[in-house]
């Protein structure tokens, strides 16, 4: 695997984790509002 592919996969993982955390926080806030 080339360095570029490694960086791309690394950033995709970070973005995915960030989105999952963000979605979890949004879901929690909506649950509290209910």
PQR file of N, CA, C, O and H, with PARSE charges and radii, in Angstrom:
ATOM      1  N   UNK A   1       0.857  -1.199   0.000 -0.4000 1.5000
ATOM      2  CA  UNK A   1       0.000   0.000   0.000 -0.0000 2.0000
ATOM      3  C   UNK A   1       0.886   1.239   0.000  0.5500 1.7000
ATOM      4  O   UNK A   1       1.851   1.329   0.759 -0.5500 1.4000
ATOM      5  N   UNK A   2       0.546   2.184  -0.857 -0.4000 1.5000
ATOM      6  CA  UNK A   2       1.351   3.397  -0.958 -0.0000 2.0000
ATOM      7  C   UNK A   2       1.043   4.354   0.189  0.5500 1.7000
ATOM      8  O   UNK A   2       0.048   4.196   0.896 -0.5500 1.4000
ATOM      9  H   UNK A   2      -0.237   2.111  -1.473  0.4000 1.0000
ATOM     10  N   UNK A   3       1.906   5.340   0.360 -0.4000 1.5000
ATOM     11  CA  UNK A   3       1.747   6.319   1.439 -0.0000 2.0000
ATOM     12  C   UNK A   3       0.457   7.117   1.263  0.5500 1.7000
ATOM     13  O   UNK A   3      -0.235   7.420   2.235 -0.5500 1.4000
ATOM     14  H   UNK A   3       2.714   5.469  -0.215  0.4000 1.0000
ATOM     15  N   UNK A   4       0.141   7.457  -0.005 -0.4000 1.5000
ATOM     16  CA  UNK A   4      -1.073   8.235  -0.273 -0.0000 2.0000
ATOM     17  C   UNK A   4      -2.316   7.441   0.124  0.5500 1.7000
ATOM     18  O   UNK A   4      -3.232   7.985   0.741 -0.5500 1.4000
ATOM     19  H   UNK A   4       0.703   7.210  -0.794  0.4000 1.0000
ATOM     20  N   UNK A   5      -2.346   6.149  -0.231 -0.4000 1.5000
ATOM     21  CA  UNK A   5      -3.494   5.312   0.122 -0.0000 2.0000
ATOM     22  C   UNK A   5      -3.629   5.211   1.634  0.5500 1.7000
ATOM     23  O   UNK A   5      -4.737   5.226   2.171 -0.5500 1.4000
ATOM     24  H   UNK A   5      -1.601   5.708  -0.732  0.4000 1.0000
ATOM     25  N   UNK A   6      -2.488   5.107   2.317 -0.4000 1.5000
ATOM     26  CA  UNK A   6      -2.498   5.019   3.779 -0.0000 2.0000
ATOM     27  C   UNK A   6      -3.090   6.273   4.394  0.5500 1.7000
ATOM     28  O   UNK A   6      -3.920   6.199   5.300 -0.5500 1.4000
ATOM     29  H   UNK A   6      -1.588   5.094   1.881  0.4000 1.0000
ATOM     30  N   UNK A   7      -2.658   7.431   3.896 -0.4000 1.5000
ATOM     31  CA  UNK A   7      -3.182   8.702   4.420 -0.0000 2.0000
ATOM     32  C   UNK A   7      -4.672   8.819   4.139  0.5500 1.7000
ATOM     33  O   UNK A   7      -5.433   9.278   4.991 -0.5500 1.4000
ATOM     34  H   UNK A   7      -1.984   7.492   3.160  0.4000 1.0000
ATOM     35  N   UNK A   8      -5.093   8.405   2.944 -0.4000 1.5000
ATOM     36  CA  UNK A   8      -6.501   8.496   2.564 -0.0000 2.0000
ATOM     37  C   UNK A   8      -7.353   7.641   3.500  0.5500 1.7000
ATOM     38  O   UNK A   8      -8.380   8.100   4.000 -0.5500 1.4000
ATOM     39  H   UNK A   8      -4.474   8.032   2.252  0.4000 1.0000
ATOM     40  N   UNK A   9      -6.929   6.402   3.735 -0.4000 1.5000
ATOM     41  CA  UNK A   9      -7.666   5.515   4.634 -0.0000 2.0000
ATOM     42  C   UNK A   9      -7.682   6.087   6.046  0.5500 1.7000
ATOM     43  O   UNK A   9      -8.694   6.009   6.743 -0.5500 1.4000
ATOM     44  H   UNK A   9      -6.095   6.029   3.329  0.4000 1.0000
ATOM     45  N   UNK A  10      -6.552   6.665   6.467 -0.4000 1.5000
ATOM     46  CA  UNK A  10      -6.437   7.257   7.803 -0.0000 2.0000
ATOM     47  C   UNK A  10      -7.450   8.385   7.974  0.5500 1.7000
ATOM     48  O   UNK A  10      -8.149   8.451   8.986 -0.5500 1.4000
ATOM     49  H   UNK A  10      -5.730   6.729   5.901  0.4000 1.0000
ATOM     50  N   UNK A  11      -7.528   9.272   6.979 -0.4000 1.5000
ATOM     51  CA  UNK A  11      -8.465  10.397   7.062 -0.0000 2.0000
ATOM     52  C   UNK A  11      -9.911   9.932   6.977  0.5500 1.7000
ATOM     53  O   UNK A  11     -10.789  10.512   7.615 -0.5500 1.4000
ATOM     54  H   UNK A  11      -6.961   9.219   6.158  0.4000 1.0000
ATOM     55  N   UNK A  12     -10.164   8.884   6.186 -0.4000 1.5000
ATOM     56  CA  UNK A  12     -11.528   8.353   6.085 -0.0000 2.0000
ATOM     57  C   UNK A  12     -11.974   7.792   7.432  0.5500 1.7000
ATOM     58  O   UNK A  12     -13.126   7.963   7.830 -0.5500 1.4000
ATOM     59  H   UNK A  12      -9.451   8.413   5.668  0.4000 1.0000
ATOM     60  N   UNK A  13     -11.054   7.118   8.136 -0.4000 1.5000
ATOM     61  CA  UNK A  13     -11.375   6.566   9.452 -0.0000 2.0000
ATOM     62  C   UNK A  13     -11.683   7.684  10.435  0.5500 1.7000
ATOM     63  O   UNK A  13     -12.652   7.605  11.190 -0.5500 1.4000
ATOM     64  H   UNK A  13     -10.118   6.979   7.812  0.4000 1.0000
ATOM     65  N   UNK A  14     -10.850   8.735  10.425 -0.4000 1.5000
ATOM     66  CA  UNK A  14     -11.061   9.866  11.337 -0.0000 2.0000
ATOM     67  C   UNK A  14     -12.402  10.532  11.042  0.5500 1.7000
ATOM     68  O   UNK A  14     -13.164  10.843  11.958 -0.5500 1.4000
ATOM     69  H   UNK A  14     -10.063   8.800   9.812  0.4000 1.0000
ATOM     70  N   UNK A  15     -12.685  10.750   9.754 -0.4000 1.5000
ATOM     71  CA  UNK A  15     -13.945  11.394   9.367 -0.0000 2.0000
ATOM     72  C   UNK A  15     -15.135  10.542   9.796  0.5500 1.7000
ATOM     73  O   UNK A  15     -16.131  11.059  10.301 -0.5500 1.4000
ATOM     74  H   UNK A  15     -12.066  10.498   9.010  0.4000 1.0000
ATOM     75  N   UNK A  16     -15.020   9.225   9.588 -0.4000 1.5000
ATOM     76  CA  UNK A  16     -16.107   8.320   9.952 -0.0000 2.0000
ATOM     77  C   UNK A  16     -16.342   8.354  11.456  0.5500 1.7000
ATOM     78  O   UNK A  16     -17.486   8.447  11.901 -0.5500 1.4000
ATOM     79  H   UNK A  16     -14.210   8.805   9.177  0.4000 1.0000
ATOM     80  N   UNK A  17     -15.265   8.279  12.248 -0.4000 1.5000
ATOM     81  CA  UNK A  17     -15.385   8.317  13.709 -0.0000 2.0000
ATOM     82  C   UNK A  17     -15.999   9.637  14.148  0.5500 1.7000
ATOM     83  O   UNK A  17     -16.869   9.658  15.018 -0.5500 1.4000
ATOM     84  H   UNK A  17     -14.336   8.204  11.886  0.4000 1.0000
ATOM     85  N   UNK A  18     -15.549  10.748  13.548 -0.4000 1.5000
ATOM     86  CA  UNK A  18     -16.062  12.065  13.918 -0.0000 2.0000
ATOM     87  C   UNK A  18     -17.556  12.155  13.635  0.5500 1.7000
ATOM     88  O   UNK A  18     -18.317  12.696  14.437 -0.5500 1.4000
ATOM     89  H   UNK A  18     -14.841  10.730  12.841  0.4000 1.0000
ATOM     90  N   UNK A  19     -17.970  11.620  12.487 -0.4000 1.5000
ATOM     91  CA  UNK A  19     -19.391  11.663  12.129 -0.0000 2.0000
ATOM     92  C   UNK A  19     -20.213  10.803  13.076  0.5500 1.7000
ATOM     93  O   UNK A  19     -21.310  11.192  13.475 -0.5500 1.4000
ATOM     94  H   UNK A  19     -17.352  11.180  11.836  0.4000 1.0000
ATOM     95  N   UNK A  20     -19.685   9.627  13.441 -0.4000 1.5000
ATOM     96  CA  UNK A  20     -20.404   8.751  14.364 -0.0000 2.0000
ATOM     97  C   UNK A  20     -20.576   9.429  15.712  0.5500 1.7000
ATOM     98  O   UNK A  20     -21.655   9.372  16.300 -0.5500 1.4000
ATOM     99  H   UNK A  20     -18.794   9.311  13.118  0.4000 1.0000
ATOM    100  N   UNK A  21     -19.518  10.076  16.211 -0.4000 1.5000
ATOM    101  CA  UNK A  21     -19.582  10.776  17.497 -0.0000 2.0000
ATOM    102  C   UNK A  21     -20.567  11.930  17.398  0.5500 1.7000
ATOM    103  O   UNK A  21     -21.383  12.130  18.298 -0.5500 1.4000
ATOM    104  H   UNK A  21     -18.641  10.122  15.733  0.4000 1.0000
ATOM    105  N   UNK A  22     -20.496  12.694  16.305 -0.4000 1.5000
ATOM    106  CA  UNK A  22     -21.381  13.841  16.105 -0.0000 2.0000
ATOM    107  C   UNK A  22     -22.840  13.376  16.055  0.5500 1.7000
ATOM    108  O   UNK A  22     -23.717  14.002  16.650 -0.5500 1.4000
ATOM    109  H   UNK A  22     -19.833  12.532  15.575  0.4000 1.0000
ATOM    110  N   UNK A  23     -23.088  12.286  15.350 -0.4000 1.5000
ATOM    111  CA  UNK A  23     -24.443  11.740  15.244 -0.0000 2.0000
ATOM    112  C   UNK A  23     -24.928  11.282  16.614  0.5500 1.7000
ATOM    113  O   UNK A  23     -26.088  11.495  16.969 -0.5500 1.4000
ATOM    114  H   UNK A  23     -22.376  11.777  14.867  0.4000 1.0000
ATOM    115  N   UNK A  24     -24.048  10.656  17.380 -0.4000 1.5000
ATOM    116  CA  UNK A  24     -24.395  10.198  18.725 -0.0000 2.0000
ATOM    117  C   UNK A  24     -24.773  11.368  19.619  0.5500 1.7000
ATOM    118  O   UNK A  24     -25.735  11.285  20.383 -0.5500 1.4000
ATOM    119  H   UNK A  24     -23.106  10.483  17.093  0.4000 1.0000
ATOM    120  N   UNK A  25     -24.020  12.460  19.526 -0.4000 1.5000
ATOM    121  CA  UNK A  25     -24.299  13.654  20.332 -0.0000 2.0000
ATOM    122  C   UNK A  25     -25.643  14.247  19.922  0.5500 1.7000
ATOM    123  O   UNK A  25     -26.448  14.603  20.782 -0.5500 1.4000
ATOM    124  H   UNK A  25     -23.239  12.528  18.905  0.4000 1.0000
ATOM    125  N   UNK A  26     -25.895  14.356  18.619 -0.4000 1.5000
ATOM    126  CA  UNK A  26     -27.171  14.889  18.124 -0.0000 2.0000
ATOM    127  C   UNK A  26     -28.330  14.026  18.629  0.5500 1.7000
ATOM    128  O   UNK A  26     -29.352  14.547  19.074 -0.5500 1.4000
ATOM    129  H   UNK A  26     -25.241  14.066  17.920  0.4000 1.0000
ATOM    130  N   UNK A  27     -28.163  12.715  18.556 -0.4000 1.5000
ATOM    131  CA  UNK A  27     -29.202  11.782  18.988 -0.0000 2.0000
ATOM    132  C   UNK A  27     -29.482  11.961  20.483  0.5500 1.7000
ATOM    133  O   UNK A  27     -30.636  11.942  20.911 -0.5500 1.4000
ATOM    134  H   UNK A  27     -27.333  12.292  18.195  0.4000 1.0000
ATOM    135  N   UNK A  28     -28.419  12.133  21.271 -0.4000 1.5000
ATOM    136  CA  UNK A  28     -28.567  12.319  22.720 -0.0000 2.0000
ATOM    137  C   UNK A  28     -29.319  13.607  23.015  0.5500 1.7000
ATOM    138  O   UNK A  28     -30.203  13.629  23.871 -0.5500 1.4000
ATOM    139  H   UNK A  28     -27.481  12.148  20.924  0.4000 1.0000
ATOM    140  N   UNK A  29     -28.974  14.683  22.311 -0.4000 1.5000
ATOM    141  CA  UNK A  29     -29.649  15.967  22.525 -0.0000 2.0000
ATOM    142  C   UNK A  29     -31.136  15.855  22.183  0.5500 1.7000
ATOM    143  O   UNK A  29     -31.980  16.391  22.900 -0.5500 1.4000
ATOM    144  H   UNK A  29     -28.256  14.666  21.615  0.4000 1.0000
ATOM    145  N   UNK A  30     -31.455  15.162  21.093 -0.4000 1.5000
ATOM    146  CA  UNK A  30     -32.853  14.997  20.695 -0.0000 2.0000
ATOM    147  C   UNK A  30     -33.595  14.181  21.747  0.5500 1.7000
ATOM    148  O   UNK A  30     -34.759  14.450  22.045 -0.5500 1.4000
ATOM    149  H   UNK A  30     -30.769  14.726  20.511  0.4000 1.0000
ATOM    150  N   UNK A  31     -32.921  13.193  22.303 -0.4000 1.5000
ATOM    151  CA  UNK A  31     -33.525  12.334  23.322 -0.0000 2.0000
ATOM    152  C   UNK A  31     -33.824  13.151  24.581  0.5500 1.7000
ATOM    153  O   UNK A  31     -34.865  12.967  25.212 -0.5500 1.4000
ATOM    154  H   UNK A  31     -31.976  12.975  22.061  0.4000 1.0000
ATOM    155  N   UNK A  32     -32.904  14.055  24.942 -0.4000 1.5000
ATOM    156  CA  UNK A  32     -33.086  14.906  26.128 -0.0000 2.0000
ATOM    157  C   UNK A  32     -34.248  15.878  25.899  0.5500 1.7000
ATOM    158  O   UNK A  32     -35.036  16.126  26.812 -0.5500 1.4000
ATOM    159  H   UNK A  32     -32.059  14.204  24.429  0.4000 1.0000
ATOM    160  N   UNK A  33     -34.357  16.421  24.697 -0.4000 1.5000
ATOM    161  CA  UNK A  33     -35.434  17.369  24.397 -0.0000 2.0000
ATOM    162  C   UNK A  33     -36.798  16.696  24.518  0.5500 1.7000
ATOM    163  O   UNK A  33     -37.766  17.329  24.938 -0.5500 1.4000
ATOM    164  H   UNK A  33     -33.717  16.220  23.956  0.4000 1.0000
ATOM    165  N   UNK A  34     -36.877  15.424  24.153 -0.4000 1.5000
ATOM    166  CA  UNK A  34     -38.137  14.692  24.258 -0.0000 2.0000
ATOM    167  C   UNK A  34     -38.524  14.574  25.722  0.5500 1.7000
ATOM    168  O   UNK A  34     -39.560  13.990  26.041 -0.5500 1.4000
ATOM    169  H   UNK A  34     -36.091  14.910  23.811  0.4000 1.0000
TER
END
